[in-house]
Amino acid sequence: MSLSEQFAQAQLDSKNLPERPDNMTLLKIYALFKQTSNGDASGERPGFTDMIGRAKWDAWNSLAGTAQEEAQQQYIDLINDLK
């Protein structure tokens, strides 16, 4: 199975995890997905009144420079660990 097929399967698996991951893990999942889909974080960092948006942007921005394939593999590994 190719990396993109494994990534697509991991996306499906992420919707059927046995239990909801903690917020830090959810941020990591979000950030890896965004890095894979869109590359490095773009746009301005949300203001302090948007705490959730700011946390998501910060998590995504922490992966700046990570290659798409590397982000896909990390996403797949994380979802597999949670299954």
Backbone torsions as a table, in degrees:
resi	resn	phi	psi	omega
1	MET	NA	134.0	-179.0
2	SER	-72.2	165.0	179.8
3	LEU	-60.3	-42.3	179.8
4	SER	-67.4	-32.8	176.1
5	GLU	-68.6	-41.0	177.0
6	GLN	-63.4	-38.9	179.1
7	PHE	-64.7	-44.1	178.3
8	ALA	-61.4	-40.8	178.5
9	GLN	-66.3	-40.5	178.8
10	ALA	-63.1	-36.2	176.6
11	GLN	-61.8	-43.7	177.5
12	LEU	-64.2	-44.3	-179.5
13	ASP	-62.7	-32.0	-177.7
14	SER	-64.2	-22.8	179.9
15	LYS	-83.7	-11.0	-176.4
16	ASN	-126.2	36.8	178.9
17	LEU	-70.2	149.3	-178.3
18	PRO	-62.4	-31.0	175.5
19	GLU	-145.3	156.3	-178.7
20	ARG	-70.7	127.2	178.1
21	PRO	-66.1	159.2	176.6
22	ASP	-69.2	167.2	-174.2
23	ASN	-59.8	-38.1	179.5
24	MET	-64.7	-39.4	178.0
25	THR	-68.3	-40.4	177.2
26	LEU	-60.9	-40.0	177.0
27	LEU	-63.2	-40.0	179.1
28	LYS	-64.1	-44.0	177.9
29	ILE	-59.4	-47.6	179.6
30	TYR	-58.7	-49.0	-176.6
31	ALA	-62.5	-43.3	179.5
32	LEU	-65.0	-39.1	178.2
33	PHE	-63.6	-46.3	-179.4
34	LYS	-64.4	-39.8	179.9
35	GLN	-64.4	-39.8	178.5
36	THR	-67.4	-43.5	-174.8
37	SER	-78.3	-41.0	-169.9
38	ASN	-119.7	-6.6	-175.6
39	GLY	80.4	-155.8	-176.9
40	ASP	-60.3	151.3	-179.6
41	ALA	-54.3	140.7	179.9
42	SER	-131.0	169.8	-178.9
43	GLY	78.7	176.4	-179.4
44	GLU	-85.4	150.1	175.9
45	ARG	-65.7	130.2	179.3
46	PRO	-58.9	152.0	-179.6
47	GLY	-69.4	170.0	-175.5
48	PHE	-64.9	-17.2	178.9
49	THR	-78.2	-17.1	177.9
50	ASP	-105.5	76.1	-173.4
51	MET	-64.8	-38.9	-179.4
52	ILE	-68.4	-47.7	178.2
53	GLY	-59.6	-39.5	179.5
54	ARG	-65.6	-43.8	179.0
55	ALA	-63.7	-41.2	179.0
56	LYS	-64.2	-45.5	-179.3
57	TRP	-63.4	-42.7	179.4
58	ASP	-62.3	-42.0	179.1
59	ALA	-63.1	-43.8	179.3
60	TRP	-65.2	-45.7	-178.2
61	ASN	-63.5	-27.0	179.7
62	SER	-66.2	-16.0	179.5
63	LEU	-96.8	8.4	-178.6
64	ALA	-51.1	133.0	179.5
65	GLY	89.9	-7.9	178.2
66	THR	-76.1	128.8	-179.7
67	ALA	-65.5	150.8	-178.9
68	GLN	-56.1	-44.7	-178.3
69	GLU	-64.4	-39.2	178.6
70	GLU	-65.2	-43.0	178.1
71	ALA	-63.4	-40.3	177.2
72	GLN	-60.5	-46.3	-177.9
73	GLN	-63.9	-42.1	178.4
74	GLN	-63.5	-39.7	177.8
75	TYR	-61.7	-48.5	-179.8
76	ILE	-59.6	-47.0	-178.8
77	ASP	-62.6	-41.7	-179.2
78	LEU	-64.7	-46.4	179.9
79	ILE	-63.3	-42.2	178.4
80	ASN	-61.6	-37.4	177.6
81	ASP	-65.2	-31.6	-176.8
82	LEU	-82.9	-15.1	-176.1
83	LYS	-71.6	NA	NA
